[in-house]
Amino acid sequence: MKGIEIKSGRVYYYGNPAGYVENAAAVLDNLFRCRELECWLDKRGIGHQWKDGVYDRLSSGSPAQTGEFPEPLKSCRIWQLKPEVDVMMKFVSYDELTGRFGEPDPENYSLVYDGQIETNELEDIWTKFNIRYPVGFSGHSLSMSDVIELYDCNGSEFHYVDRYGFKQIGFESQKQYMSMSM
């Protein structure tokens, strides 16, 4: 068995799918972060970035079994209302929130997860954050009033967790991105 190799757009570390190559750079799971892998990539001139959830995504589901490269997946952020926010804003439907307080305000939310997971499907994301929390998740089970952000290099889309399903919303805030980079 080879130690490190790239096959069909995936980076394997001692047989484990550690990441994938996208736009001439490797996206790798933090689980495999080590000097050996970094040196191997550097020697080959392959840029790299580390993210949570990449291994879970690559090792689950039918794409890995069929050998097909999975469709490009977006990264995921979970936003939940801050503890000091009016309790009447918490765990309510989108219609109730907008009727009482207006549109969801990013200033009232804090980031409780930022990483990669194995799906872009909102129902599957809801299940994941209620049954088996990913590493790095610091919030409560996903509930009404939470916001799921799916993003990639082309931008973000935000989804309010509603009573039944999800409501796409405009939610971006410059302050959010400034606080995430710190």
Secondary structure, 3 states (H helix, E strand, C coil): CCCEEEECCEEEECCEEEEEEECCEEEEEHHHCCHHHHHHHHHCCCEEEEECCHHHHHHCCHHHHHCCCCCCCCEEEEEEECCCCCHHHCCCCHHHHHHHHCCCCHHHEEEEEEEECCCCCHHHHHHHHHHCCCCCCCCCCCCCCCEEEEEECCEEEEEEECCCCEEEECCCCHHHHHHHCC
